[in-house]
């Protein structure tokens, strides 16, 4: 068996230390645990497997002796069994270890898993940002409509009770004062 390791930096070490001290809102340990679970997720495993080209799939399965099962399930089992994802000590580094009978296959899988994990985390972050922006846009539109409805209701109330707004009243007084200044005075 051959082993290959790819290392992914979860976040800058300074940021992790800041989070550990409780600065910047939230614990680094919780964030790191969440990231580890994301990297161990079946969703990422399937993403890595689907990224393999046909020749790479053949290379992964070449050392396997189980020809009875379908190739896709066999590949999932092989990758799942060959993979170990752990944090390196107390650092922000995550090691992706792969064991395989073929040294090139081990290196390929470790590197591909690292590449796909970075894309996966980025895509998840982008999706969350997009969802947040959509939510905020919807909230802004809803508040704009409520404001317009309230303005219309206020205007209807003024008309119903024949009220003039303070602003309109000031405009009328301003117009009266201006016209007084402009009209000729007769003695």
C-alpha positions as CSV (number, residue, x, y, z in Angstrom):
1,X,0.0,0.0,0.0
2,X,1.1,3.5,-0.8
3,X,0.1,6.7,1.1
4,X,-0.3,10.2,-0.2
5,X,-1.2,13.3,1.8
6,X,-2.6,16.6,0.6
7,X,-2.9,19.5,3.1
8,X,-5.5,22.2,3.0
9,X,-5.2,25.4,5.0
10,X,-8.6,25.9,6.6
11,X,-8.0,29.6,7.2
12,X,-5.1,31.8,8.0
13,X,-3.5,30.9,11.3
14,X,-3.9,34.5,12.6
15,X,-7.6,34.4,12.0
16,X,-7.9,31.0,13.7
17,X,-6.0,32.3,16.8
18,X,-8.2,35.4,16.8
19,X,-11.3,33.2,16.8
20,X,-9.8,31.0,19.5
21,X,-9.4,34.1,21.7
22,X,-13.1,34.9,21.1
23,X,-12.5,38.0,18.9
24,X,-14.3,38.4,15.7
25,X,-17.5,36.6,16.8
26,X,-17.6,32.9,17.3
27,X,-15.3,30.0,18.1
28,X,-12.6,28.8,15.7
29,X,-13.0,25.2,17.1
30,X,-16.7,25.1,16.1
31,X,-15.9,26.5,12.6
32,X,-13.1,24.0,12.1
33,X,-15.3,21.1,13.3
34,X,-17.9,22.2,10.8
35,X,-15.3,22.4,8.0
36,X,-14.1,18.9,8.9
37,X,-17.6,17.5,8.7
38,X,-18.1,19.2,5.3
39,X,-14.9,17.6,4.0
40,X,-16.1,14.2,5.3
41,X,-19.5,14.6,3.8
42,X,-21.0,12.1,1.3
43,X,-21.8,15.1,-1.0
44,X,-18.1,16.0,-1.3
45,X,-17.2,12.3,-1.8
46,X,-19.6,12.1,-4.7
47,X,-18.3,15.4,-6.1
48,X,-14.7,14.0,-6.1
49,X,-15.8,10.7,-7.7
50,X,-17.7,12.5,-10.4
51,X,-14.7,14.7,-11.1
52,X,-12.6,11.6,-12.0
53,X,-12.1,11.1,-15.8
54,X,-12.7,7.6,-17.2
55,X,-9.0,6.8,-17.3
56,X,-8.6,7.9,-13.7
57,X,-11.6,5.7,-12.6
58,X,-9.9,2.8,-14.3
59,X,-6.7,3.5,-12.6
60,X,-8.5,3.7,-9.2
61,X,-10.2,0.4,-9.8
62,X,-7.3,-1.5,-11.4
63,X,-6.0,-2.7,-8.0
64,X,-9.4,-3.8,-6.8
65,X,-10.2,-7.5,-6.8
66,X,-14.0,-7.1,-6.5
67,X,-15.4,-7.4,-10.1
68,X,-18.8,-8.5,-8.9
69,X,-20.2,-5.1,-8.0
70,X,-20.9,-2.2,-10.3
71,X,-18.0,0.2,-10.8
72,X,-19.7,3.2,-9.3
73,X,-20.4,1.6,-6.0
74,X,-17.0,-0.1,-6.0
75,X,-15.4,3.3,-6.6
76,X,-17.4,4.9,-3.7
77,X,-16.4,2.1,-1.4
78,X,-12.7,2.2,-2.4
79,X,-12.5,6.0,-2.0
80,X,-14.3,6.0,1.3
81,X,-12.1,3.3,2.6
82,X,-8.9,4.8,1.4
83,X,-9.6,8.3,2.7
84,X,-8.8,9.9,6.1
85,X,-9.4,13.5,6.9
86,X,-8.0,15.0,10.1
87,X,-6.8,18.2,11.6
88,X,-3.1,18.5,12.0
89,X,-2.6,19.1,15.8
90,X,-4.0,22.5,16.9
91,X,-3.2,24.2,13.6
92,X,-5.6,25.4,10.9
93,X,-4.3,22.7,8.6
94,X,-6.4,19.7,7.4
95,X,-4.6,16.6,6.2
96,X,-6.2,14.5,3.5
97,X,-4.6,11.1,3.6
98,X,-5.2,8.4,1.0
99,X,-3.9,4.8,0.9
100,X,-4.0,2.9,-2.3
101,X,-2.1,0.0,-4.0
102,X,-1.0,2.3,-6.8
103,X,1.2,5.2,-5.8
104,X,-0.1,7.5,-8.7
105,X,-3.7,6.7,-7.8
106,X,-3.0,7.6,-4.1
107,X,-1.4,10.9,-5.1
108,X,-4.2,11.6,-7.7
109,X,-6.9,11.0,-5.2
110,X,-5.3,13.0,-2.4
111,X,-4.7,16.0,-4.7
112,X,-8.2,15.8,-6.3
113,X,-9.9,15.6,-2.9
114,X,-8.0,18.7,-1.8
115,X,-8.9,20.6,-5.0
116,X,-12.5,19.6,-4.9
117,X,-12.8,20.4,-1.2
118,X,-11.6,24.0,-1.9
119,X,-14.1,24.3,-4.7
120,X,-16.8,22.8,-2.5
121,X,-16.3,25.2,0.3
122,X,-16.2,28.1,-2.0
123,X,-19.4,27.0,-3.8
124,X,-21.2,26.6,-0.5
125,X,-20.0,30.0,0.7
126,X,-21.1,31.6,-2.6
127,X,-24.5,29.8,-2.4
128,X,-25.0,31.1,1.1
129,X,-24.0,34.7,0.1
130,X,-26.4,34.5,-2.9
131,X,-29.2,33.3,-0.7
132,X,-28.5,36.1,1.8
133,X,-28.5,38.7,-1.0
134,X,-31.8,37.4,-2.3
135,X,-33.3,37.5,1.1
136,X,-32.2,41.1,1.7
137,X,-33.4,42.2,-1.7
138,X,-36.8,40.7,-1.0
139,X,-36.9,42.3,2.5
140,X,-36.0,45.7,0.9
141,X,-38.7,45.3,-1.7
142,X,-41.3,44.3,0.9
143,X,-40.4,47.3,3.1
144,X,-40.6,49.7,0.1
145,X,-44.1,48.4,-0.7
146,X,-45.2,48.8,3.0
147,X,-43.8,52.3,3.0
148,X,-45.7,53.2,-0.2
149,X,-48.9,51.6,1.2
150,X,-48.5,53.6,4.4
151,X,-47.9,56.8,2.4
152,X,-51.1,56.1,0.3
153,X,-53.1,55.4,3.5
154,X,-51.9,58.6,5.1
155,X,-52.8,60.6,1.9
156,X,-56.3,59.0,1.9
157,X,-56.8,59.8,5.5
158,X,-55.8,63.5,4.9
159,X,-58.2,63.7,2.0
160,X,-61.0,62.0,3.9
161,X,-60.8,64.4,6.8
162,X,-59.8,67.4,4.7
163,X,-56.5,67.8,6.4
164,X,-53.5,69.5,5.0
165,X,-50.1,68.3,6.0
166,X,-47.8,70.5,8.0
167,X,-45.4,70.5,5.0
168,X,-48.1,71.5,2.6
169,X,-49.3,74.2,5.1
170,X,-45.8,75.6,5.3
171,X,-45.6,75.7,1.5
172,X,-48.9,77.6,1.4
173,X,-47.7,80.1,4.0
174,X,-44.4,80.5,2.1
175,X,-46.3,81.2,-1.1
176,X,-48.5,83.8,0.6
177,X,-45.5,85.5,2.1
178,X,-43.7,85.6,-1.2
179,X,-46.7,87.0,-3.0
180,X,-47.1,89.8,-0.3
181,X,-43.5,90.8,-0.9
182,X,-44.0,90.9,-4.6
183,X,-47.3,92.9,-4.7
184,X,-47.1,96.6,-5.0
185,X,-48.1,98.5,-1.9
186,X,-50.5,101.4,-2.3
187,X,-50.8,104.1,0.4
